[in-house]
Amino acid sequence: MIKAIVLFVLAGLAEIGGGYLIWLWLREARPLWYGIIGGLILTVYGIIPTLQKFPNFGRVYSAYGGVFIILALLWGWGIDKKVPDTYDWIGA
């Protein structure tokens, strides 16, 4: 069970982190290598769920969805300095 949770967290960090690097590259004029590294990290994100022991793709992604939502809120709070408001928490 611990391995599954660790993989969910790693997948979330890879998805959000890779997407964030691409965001910085395209929206905030960071160097091209931000986009390249972001793309590589997103590729790793696509591989991580295959390491789960669950036999069903849908179940893996359903469980991961909840982890992603919490990680996205925490990322926005910690990295973007955007404190989640009431509507963010209701949506989560």
KOLGU-4560 file (N, C-alpha, C; in nm, 3 decimals, padded with zeros to 5 digits):
<recs>
<n_xx: 00.082 n_yy: -00.120 n_zz: 00.000 ca_xx: 00.000 ca_yy: 00.000 ca_zz: 00.000 c_xx: 00.086 c_yy: 00.126 c_zz: 00.000 mol: A seq: 1 type: MET>
<n_xx: 00.197 n_yy: 00.124 n_zz: 00.075 ca_xx: 00.286 ca_yy: 00.240 ca_zz: 00.080 c_xx: 00.345 c_yy: 00.266 c_zz: -00.058 mol: A seq: 2 type: ILE>
<n_xx: 00.383 n_yy: 00.159 n_zz: -00.129 ca_xx: 00.440 ca_yy: 00.175 ca_zz: -00.263 c_xx: 00.339 c_yy: 00.243 c_zz: -00.355 mol: A seq: 3 type: LYS>
<n_xx: 00.213 n_yy: 00.204 n_zz: -00.346 ca_xx: 00.110 ca_yy: 00.264 ca_zz: -00.430 c_xx: 00.097 c_yy: 00.413 c_zz: -00.402 mol: A seq: 4 type: ALA>
<n_xx: 00.098 n_yy: 00.451 n_zz: -00.277 ca_xx: 00.086 ca_yy: 00.592 ca_zz: -00.240 c_xx: 00.206 c_yy: 00.671 c_zz: -00.290 mol: A seq: 5 type: ILE>
<n_xx: 00.325 n_yy: 00.615 n_zz: -00.272 ca_xx: 00.447 ca_yy: 00.682 ca_zz: -00.319 c_xx: 00.441 c_yy: 00.701 c_zz: -00.471 mol: A seq: 6 type: VAL>
<n_xx: 00.395 n_yy: 00.600 n_zz: -00.543 ca_xx: 00.384 ca_yy: 00.612 ca_zz: -00.689 c_xx: 00.281 c_yy: 00.718 c_zz: -00.729 mol: A seq: 7 type: LEU>
<n_xx: 00.170 n_yy: 00.725 n_zz: -00.656 ca_xx: 00.071 ca_yy: 00.829 ca_zz: -00.685 c_xx: 00.130 c_yy: 00.968 c_zz: -00.663 mol: A seq: 8 type: PHE>
<n_xx: 00.203 n_yy: 00.986 n_zz: -00.555 ca_xx: 00.264 ca_yy: 01.116 ca_zz: -00.526 c_xx: 00.370 c_yy: 01.149 c_zz: -00.631 mol: A seq: 9 type: VAL>
<n_xx: 00.453 n_yy: 01.053 n_zz: -00.667 ca_xx: 00.554 ca_yy: 01.077 ca_zz: -00.770 c_xx: 00.490 c_yy: 01.113 c_zz: -00.904 mol: A seq: 10 type: LEU>
<n_xx: 00.382 n_yy: 01.043 n_zz: -00.939 ca_xx: 00.312 ca_yy: 01.074 ca_zz: -01.063 c_xx: 00.256 c_yy: 01.216 c_zz: -01.059 mol: A seq: 11 type: ALA>
<n_xx: 00.199 n_yy: 01.254 n_zz: -00.946 ca_xx: 00.144 ca_yy: 01.389 ca_zz: -00.933 c_xx: 00.250 c_yy: 01.496 c_zz: -00.944 mol: A seq: 12 type: GLY>
<n_xx: 00.362 n_yy: 01.475 n_zz: -00.877 ca_xx: 00.471 ca_yy: 01.572 ca_zz: -00.885 c_xx: 00.528 c_yy: 01.581 c_zz: -01.026 mol: A seq: 13 type: LEU>
<n_xx: 00.537 n_yy: 01.467 n_zz: -01.095 ca_xx: 00.587 ca_yy: 01.467 ca_zz: -01.232 c_xx: 00.489 c_yy: 01.540 c_zz: -01.325 mol: A seq: 14 type: ALA>
<n_xx: 00.360 n_yy: 01.514 n_zz: -01.310 ca_xx: 00.262 ca_yy: 01.580 ca_zz: -01.396 c_xx: 00.259 c_yy: 01.730 c_zz: -01.373 mol: A seq: 15 type: GLU>
<n_xx: 00.250 n_yy: 01.769 n_zz: -01.249 ca_xx: 00.242 ca_yy: 01.911 ca_zz: -01.217 c_xx: 00.375 c_yy: 01.980 c_zz: -01.247 mol: A seq: 16 type: ILE>
<n_xx: 00.486 n_yy: 01.918 n_zz: -01.206 ca_xx: 00.617 ca_yy: 01.978 ca_zz: -01.229 c_xx: 00.650 c_yy: 01.992 c_zz: -01.376 mol: A seq: 17 type: GLY>
<n_xx: 00.623 n_yy: 01.887 n_zz: -01.454 ca_xx: 00.649 ca_yy: 01.893 ca_zz: -01.598 c_xx: 00.562 c_yy: 01.997 c_zz: -01.666 mol: A seq: 18 type: GLY>
<n_xx: 00.435 n_yy: 01.999 n_zz: -01.631 ca_xx: 00.345 ca_yy: 02.099 ca_zz: -01.687 c_xx: 00.385 c_yy: 02.241 c_zz: -01.648 mol: A seq: 19 type: GLY>
<n_xx: 00.432 n_yy: 02.256 n_zz: -01.525 ca_xx: 00.475 ca_yy: 02.388 ca_zz: -01.477 c_xx: 00.596 c_yy: 02.438 c_zz: -01.555 mol: A seq: 20 type: TYR>
<n_xx: 00.691 n_yy: 02.349 n_zz: -01.582 ca_xx: 00.808 ca_yy: 02.390 ca_zz: -01.660 c_xx: 00.769 c_yy: 02.432 c_zz: -01.801 mol: A seq: 21 type: LEU>
<n_xx: 00.676 n_yy: 02.360 n_zz: -01.862 ca_xx: 00.629 ca_yy: 02.400 ca_zz: -01.995 c_xx: 00.554 c_yy: 02.533 c_zz: -01.988 mol: A seq: 22 type: ILE>
<n_xx: 00.475 n_yy: 02.552 n_zz: -01.884 ca_xx: 00.407 ca_yy: 02.680 ca_zz: -01.863 c_xx: 00.509 c_yy: 02.794 c_zz: -01.856 mol: A seq: 23 type: TRP>
<n_xx: 00.612 n_yy: 02.775 n_zz: -01.775 ca_xx: 00.714 ca_yy: 02.879 ca_zz: -01.761 c_xx: 00.781 c_yy: 02.908 c_zz: -01.895 mol: A seq: 24 type: LEU>
<n_xx: 00.809 n_yy: 02.805 n_zz: -01.972 ca_xx: 00.874 ca_yy: 02.822 ca_zz: -02.102 c_xx: 00.784 c_yy: 02.901 c_zz: -02.198 mol: A seq: 25 type: TRP>
<n_xx: 00.658 n_yy: 02.860 n_zz: -02.211 ca_xx: 00.570 ca_yy: 02.921 ca_zz: -02.310 c_xx: 00.504 c_yy: 03.050 c_zz: -02.263 mol: A seq: 26 type: LEU>
<n_xx: 00.471 n_yy: 03.060 n_zz: -02.136 ca_xx: 00.396 ca_yy: 03.176 ca_zz: -02.089 c_xx: 00.482 c_yy: 03.283 c_zz: -02.024 mol: A seq: 27 type: ARG>
<n_xx: 00.599 n_yy: 03.242 n_zz: -01.974 ca_xx: 00.683 ca_yy: 03.339 ca_zz: -01.903 c_xx: 00.821 c_yy: 03.352 c_zz: -01.966 mol: A seq: 28 type: GLU>
<n_xx: 00.831 n_yy: 03.311 n_zz: -02.092 ca_xx: 00.951 ca_yy: 03.331 ca_zz: -02.174 c_xx: 01.079 c_yy: 03.275 c_zz: -02.111 mol: A seq: 29 type: ALA>
<n_xx: 01.069 n_yy: 03.161 n_zz: -02.045 ca_xx: 01.189 ca_yy: 03.096 ca_zz: -01.994 c_xx: 01.259 c_yy: 03.025 c_zz: -02.110 mol: A seq: 30 type: ARG>
<n_xx: 01.384 n_yy: 02.984 n_zz: -02.091 ca_xx: 01.458 ca_yy: 02.920 ca_zz: -02.200 c_xx: 01.394 c_yy: 02.789 c_zz: -02.248 mol: A seq: 31 type: PRO>
<n_xx: 01.429 n_yy: 02.752 n_zz: -02.370 ca_xx: 01.377 ca_yy: 02.631 ca_zz: -02.432 c_xx: 01.400 c_yy: 02.507 c_zz: -02.347 mol: A seq: 32 type: LEU>
<n_xx: 01.511 n_yy: 02.503 n_zz: -02.276 ca_xx: 01.540 ca_yy: 02.383 ca_zz: -02.198 c_xx: 01.436 c_yy: 02.359 c_zz: -02.089 mol: A seq: 33 type: TRP>
<n_xx: 01.366 n_yy: 02.462 n_zz: -02.044 ca_xx: 01.256 ca_yy: 02.441 ca_zz: -01.950 c_xx: 01.150 c_yy: 02.351 c_zz: -02.015 mol: A seq: 34 type: TYR>
<n_xx: 01.117 n_yy: 02.383 n_zz: -02.140 ca_xx: 01.018 ca_yy: 02.304 ca_zz: -02.212 c_xx: 01.064 c_yy: 02.162 c_zz: -02.238 mol: A seq: 35 type: GLY>
<n_xx: 01.190 n_yy: 02.147 n_zz: -02.273 ca_xx: 01.244 ca_yy: 02.013 ca_zz: -02.300 c_xx: 01.241 c_yy: 01.928 c_zz: -02.173 mol: A seq: 36 type: ILE>
<n_xx: 01.290 n_yy: 01.983 n_zz: -02.064 ca_xx: 01.289 ca_yy: 01.908 ca_zz: -01.937 c_xx: 01.145 c_yy: 01.880 c_zz: -01.894 mol: A seq: 37 type: ILE>
<n_xx: 01.057 n_yy: 01.980 n_zz: -01.910 ca_xx: 00.916 ca_yy: 01.959 ca_zz: -01.877 c_xx: 00.856 c_yy: 01.845 c_zz: -01.956 mol: A seq: 38 type: GLY>
<n_xx: 00.887 n_yy: 01.838 n_zz: -02.086 ca_xx: 00.837 ca_yy: 01.730 ca_zz: -02.170 c_xx: 00.890 c_yy: 01.594 c_zz: -02.127 mol: A seq: 39 type: GLY>
<n_xx: 01.017 n_yy: 01.589 n_zz: -02.090 ca_xx: 01.076 ca_yy: 01.464 ca_zz: -02.042 c_xx: 01.011 c_yy: 01.419 c_zz: -01.911 mol: A seq: 40 type: LEU>
<n_xx: 00.987 n_yy: 01.515 n_zz: -01.822 ca_xx: 00.923 ca_yy: 01.481 ca_zz: -01.695 c_xx: 00.780 c_yy: 01.432 c_zz: -01.719 mol: A seq: 41 type: ILE>
<n_xx: 00.710 n_yy: 01.493 n_zz: -01.815 ca_xx: 00.574 ca_yy: 01.447 ca_zz: -01.846 c_xx: 00.576 c_yy: 01.306 c_zz: -01.906 mol: A seq: 42 type: LEU>
<n_xx: 00.682 n_yy: 01.272 n_zz: -01.978 ca_xx: 00.696 ca_yy: 01.135 ca_zz: -02.028 c_xx: 00.712 c_yy: 01.038 c_zz: -01.912 mol: A seq: 43 type: THR>
<n_xx: 00.793 n_yy: 01.075 n_zz: -01.815 ca_xx: 00.810 ca_yy: 00.992 ca_zz: -01.695 c_xx: 00.676 c_yy: 00.978 c_zz: -01.623 mol: A seq: 44 type: VAL>
<n_xx: 00.600 n_yy: 01.087 n_zz: -01.617 ca_xx: 00.467 ca_yy: 01.082 ca_zz: -01.555 c_xx: 00.380 c_yy: 00.975 c_zz: -01.622 mol: A seq: 45 type: TYR>
<n_xx: 00.389 n_yy: 00.964 n_zz: -01.754 ca_xx: 00.311 ca_yy: 00.864 ca_zz: -01.825 c_xx: 00.352 c_yy: 00.721 c_zz: -01.795 mol: A seq: 46 type: GLY>
<n_xx: 00.477 n_yy: 00.703 n_zz: -01.755 ca_xx: 00.529 ca_yy: 00.569 ca_zz: -01.726 c_xx: 00.499 c_yy: 00.526 c_zz: -01.583 mol: A seq: 47 type: ILE>
<n_xx: 00.502 n_yy: 00.619 n_zz: -01.489 ca_xx: 00.487 ca_yy: 00.586 ca_zz: -01.347 c_xx: 00.362 c_yy: 00.503 c_zz: -01.317 mol: A seq: 48 type: ILE>
<n_xx: 00.244 n_yy: 00.536 n_zz: -01.371 ca_xx: 00.126 ca_yy: 00.455 ca_zz: -01.337 c_xx: 00.136 c_yy: 00.308 c_zz: -01.379 mol: A seq: 49 type: PRO>
<n_xx: 00.219 n_yy: 00.278 n_zz: -01.478 ca_xx: 00.233 ca_yy: 00.138 ca_zz: -01.520 c_xx: 00.306 c_yy: 00.055 c_zz: -01.414 mol: A seq: 50 type: THR>
<n_xx: 00.368 n_yy: 00.120 n_zz: -01.318 ca_xx: 00.438 ca_yy: 00.050 ca_zz: -01.211 c_xx: 00.345 c_yy: 00.008 c_zz: -01.097 mol: A seq: 51 type: LEU>
<n_xx: 00.219 n_yy: 00.056 n_zz: -01.102 ca_xx: 00.121 ca_yy: 00.019 ca_zz: -01.000 c_xx: 00.084 c_yy: -00.128 c_zz: -01.014 mol: A seq: 52 type: GLN>
<n_xx: 00.051 n_yy: -00.190 n_zz: -00.903 ca_xx: 00.012 ca_yy: -00.332 ca_zz: -00.902 c_xx: -00.134 c_yy: -00.353 c_zz: -00.942 mol: A seq: 53 type: LYS>
<n_xx: -00.215 n_yy: -00.246 n_zz: -00.939 ca_xx: -00.355 ca_yy: -00.258 ca_zz: -00.977 c_xx: -00.364 c_yy: -00.305 c_zz: -01.122 mol: A seq: 54 type: PHE>
<n_xx: -00.452 n_yy: -00.401 n_zz: -01.152 ca_xx: -00.457 ca_yy: -00.455 ca_zz: -01.287 c_xx: -00.539 c_yy: -00.370 c_zz: -01.385 mol: A seq: 55 type: PRO>
<n_xx: -00.608 n_yy: -00.269 n_zz: -01.336 ca_xx: -00.704 ca_yy: -00.197 ca_zz: -01.418 c_xx: -00.663 c_yy: -00.051 c_zz: -01.433 mol: A seq: 56 type: ASN>
<n_xx: -00.650 n_yy: -00.005 n_zz: -01.557 ca_xx: -00.611 ca_yy: 00.133 ca_zz: -01.587 c_xx: -00.707 c_yy: 00.234 c_zz: -01.523 mol: A seq: 57 type: PHE>
<n_xx: -00.836 n_yy: 00.210 n_zz: -01.535 ca_xx: -00.936 ca_yy: 00.302 ca_zz: -01.482 c_xx: -00.926 c_yy: 00.321 c_zz: -01.332 mol: A seq: 58 type: GLY>
<n_xx: -00.903 n_yy: 00.214 n_zz: -01.260 ca_xx: -00.890 ca_yy: 00.224 ca_zz: -01.114 c_xx: -00.765 c_yy: 00.301 c_zz: -01.074 mol: A seq: 59 type: ARG>
<n_xx: -00.657 n_yy: 00.276 n_zz: -01.144 ca_xx: -00.533 ca_yy: 00.349 ca_zz: -01.113 c_xx: -00.555 c_yy: 00.498 c_zz: -01.132 mol: A seq: 60 type: VAL>
<n_xx: -00.614 n_yy: 00.537 n_zz: -01.245 ca_xx: -00.632 ca_yy: 00.679 ca_zz: -01.271 c_xx: -00.741 c_yy: 00.742 c_zz: -01.185 mol: A seq: 61 type: TYR>
<n_xx: -00.840 n_yy: 00.666 n_zz: -01.147 ca_xx: -00.942 ca_yy: 00.719 ca_zz: -01.056 c_xx: -00.881 c_yy: 00.751 c_zz: -00.920 mol: A seq: 62 type: SER>
<n_xx: -00.803 n_yy: 00.658 n_zz: -00.868 ca_xx: -00.738 ca_yy: 00.682 ca_zz: -00.738 c_xx: -00.638 c_yy: 00.795 c_zz: -00.749 mol: A seq: 63 type: ALA>
<n_xx: -00.565 n_yy: 00.799 n_zz: -00.859 ca_xx: -00.465 ca_yy: 00.903 ca_zz: -00.879 c_xx: -00.530 c_yy: 01.042 c_zz: -00.886 mol: A seq: 64 type: TYR>
<n_xx: -00.650 n_yy: 01.049 n_zz: -00.941 ca_xx: -00.718 ca_yy: 01.178 ca_zz: -00.956 c_xx: -00.732 c_yy: 01.253 c_zz: -00.825 mol: A seq: 65 type: GLY>
<n_xx: -00.766 n_yy: 01.183 n_zz: -00.719 ca_xx: -00.778 ca_yy: 01.246 ca_zz: -00.588 c_xx: -00.645 c_yy: 01.298 c_zz: -00.537 mol: A seq: 66 type: GLY>
<n_xx: -00.540 n_yy: 01.221 n_zz: -00.558 ca_xx: -00.406 ca_yy: 01.263 ca_zz: -00.516 c_xx: -00.365 c_yy: 01.387 c_zz: -00.595 mol: A seq: 67 type: VAL>
<n_xx: -00.394 n_yy: 01.387 n_zz: -00.726 ca_xx: -00.357 ca_yy: 01.501 ca_zz: -00.811 c_xx: -00.424 c_yy: 01.630 c_zz: -00.763 mol: A seq: 68 type: PHE>
<n_xx: -00.550 n_yy: 01.624 n_zz: -00.729 ca_xx: -00.622 ca_yy: 01.744 ca_zz: -00.686 c_xx: -00.557 c_yy: 01.805 c_zz: -00.562 mol: A seq: 69 type: ILE>
<n_xx: -00.526 n_yy: 01.722 n_zz: -00.464 ca_xx: -00.463 ca_yy: 01.773 ca_zz: -00.342 c_xx: -00.324 c_yy: 01.828 c_zz: -00.372 mol: A seq: 70 type: ILE>
<n_xx: -00.246 n_yy: 01.756 n_zz: -00.453 ca_xx: -00.112 ca_yy: 01.804 ca_zz: -00.487 c_xx: -00.118 c_yy: 01.936 c_zz: -00.564 mol: A seq: 71 type: LEU>
<n_xx: -00.216 n_yy: 01.950 n_zz: -00.653 ca_xx: -00.229 ca_yy: 02.074 ca_zz: -00.730 c_xx: -00.260 c_yy: 02.192 c_zz: -00.637 mol: A seq: 72 type: ALA>
<n_xx: -00.348 n_yy: 02.171 n_zz: -00.541 ca_xx: -00.377 ca_yy: 02.277 ca_zz: -00.444 c_xx: -00.252 c_yy: 02.314 c_zz: -00.364 mol: A seq: 73 type: LEU>
<n_xx: -00.180 n_yy: 02.211 n_zz: -00.318 ca_xx: -00.059 ca_yy: 02.237 ca_zz: -00.240 c_xx: 00.050 c_yy: 02.304 c_zz: -00.324 mol: A seq: 74 type: LEU>
<n_xx: 00.060 n_yy: 02.265 n_zz: -00.451 ca_xx: 00.158 ca_yy: 02.328 ca_zz: -00.542 c_xx: 00.125 c_yy: 02.476 c_zz: -00.558 mol: A seq: 75 type: TRP>
<n_xx: -00.001 n_yy: 02.505 n_zz: -00.584 ca_xx: -00.041 ca_yy: 02.645 ca_zz: -00.599 c_xx: -00.014 c_yy: 02.726 c_zz: -00.474 mol: A seq: 76 type: GLY>
<n_xx: -00.036 n_yy: 02.665 n_zz: -00.360 ca_xx: -00.014 ca_yy: 02.731 ca_zz: -00.232 c_xx: 00.135 c_yy: 02.752 c_zz: -00.206 mol: A seq: 77 type: TRP>
<n_xx: 00.215 n_yy: 02.648 n_zz: -00.228 ca_xx: 00.357 ca_yy: 02.655 ca_zz: -00.196 c_xx: 00.443 c_yy: 02.721 c_zz: -00.301 mol: A seq: 78 type: GLY>
<n_xx: 00.418 n_yy: 02.693 n_zz: -00.429 ca_xx: 00.504 ca_yy: 02.743 ca_zz: -00.537 c_xx: 00.452 c_yy: 02.876 c_zz: -00.591 mol: A seq: 79 type: ILE>
<n_xx: 00.323 n_yy: 02.883 n_zz: -00.620 ca_xx: 00.265 ca_yy: 03.006 ca_zz: -00.676 c_xx: 00.221 c_yy: 03.106 c_zz: -00.570 mol: A seq: 80 type: ASP>
<n_xx: 00.230 n_yy: 03.066 n_zz: -00.445 ca_xx: 00.190 ca_yy: 03.152 ca_zz: -00.332 c_xx: 00.044 c_yy: 03.196 c_zz: -00.344 mol: A seq: 81 type: LYS>
<n_xx: -00.041 n_yy: 03.108 n_zz: -00.397 ca_xx: -00.184 ca_yy: 03.133 ca_zz: -00.408 c_xx: -00.255 c_yy: 03.049 c_zz: -00.303 mol: A seq: 82 type: LYS>
<n_xx: -00.295 n_yy: 03.115 n_zz: -00.195 ca_xx: -00.363 ca_yy: 03.044 ca_zz: -00.086 c_xx: -00.500 c_yy: 02.997 c_zz: -00.136 mol: A seq: 83 type: VAL>
<n_xx: -00.529 n_yy: 02.868 n_zz: -00.122 ca_xx: -00.659 ca_yy: 02.819 ca_zz: -00.168 c_xx: -00.774 c_yy: 02.889 c_zz: -00.094 mol: A seq: 84 type: PRO>
<n_xx: -00.875 n_yy: 02.930 n_zz: -00.171 ca_xx: -00.990 ca_yy: 02.993 ca_zz: -00.107 c_xx: -01.100 c_yy: 02.888 c_zz: -00.085 mol: A seq: 85 type: ASP>
<n_xx: -01.212 n_yy: 02.933 n_zz: -00.036 ca_xx: -01.322 ca_yy: 02.842 ca_zz: -00.005 c_xx: -01.364 c_yy: 02.761 c_zz: -00.127 mol: A seq: 86 type: THR>
<n_xx: -01.370 n_yy: 02.826 n_zz: -00.243 ca_xx: -01.413 ca_yy: 02.757 ca_zz: -00.364 c_xx: -01.312 c_yy: 02.652 c_zz: -00.410 mol: A seq: 87 type: TYR>
<n_xx: -01.184 n_yy: 02.680 n_zz: -00.389 ca_xx: -01.082 ca_yy: 02.579 ca_zz: -00.420 c_xx: -01.104 c_yy: 02.454 c_zz: -00.336 mol: A seq: 88 type: ASP>
<n_xx: -01.126 n_yy: 02.473 n_zz: -00.207 ca_xx: -01.145 ca_yy: 02.357 ca_zz: -00.117 c_xx: -01.276 c_yy: 02.285 c_zz: -00.147 mol: A seq: 89 type: TRP>
<n_xx: -01.381 n_yy: 02.359 n_zz: -00.180 ca_xx: -01.508 ca_yy: 02.294 ca_zz: -00.216 c_xx: -01.490 c_yy: 02.212 c_zz: -00.343 mol: A seq: 90 type: ILE>
<n_xx: -01.419 n_yy: 02.267 n_zz: -00.440 ca_xx: -01.393 ca_yy: 02.195 ca_zz: -00.565 c_xx: -01.309 c_yy: 02.071 c_zz: -00.546 mol: A seq: 91 type: GLY>
<n_xx: -01.220 n_yy: 02.078 n_zz: -00.449 ca_xx: -01.133 ca_yy: 01.962 ca_zz: -00.422 c_xx: -01.212 c_yy: 01.853 c_zz: -00.354 mol: A seq: 92 type: ALA>
</recs>
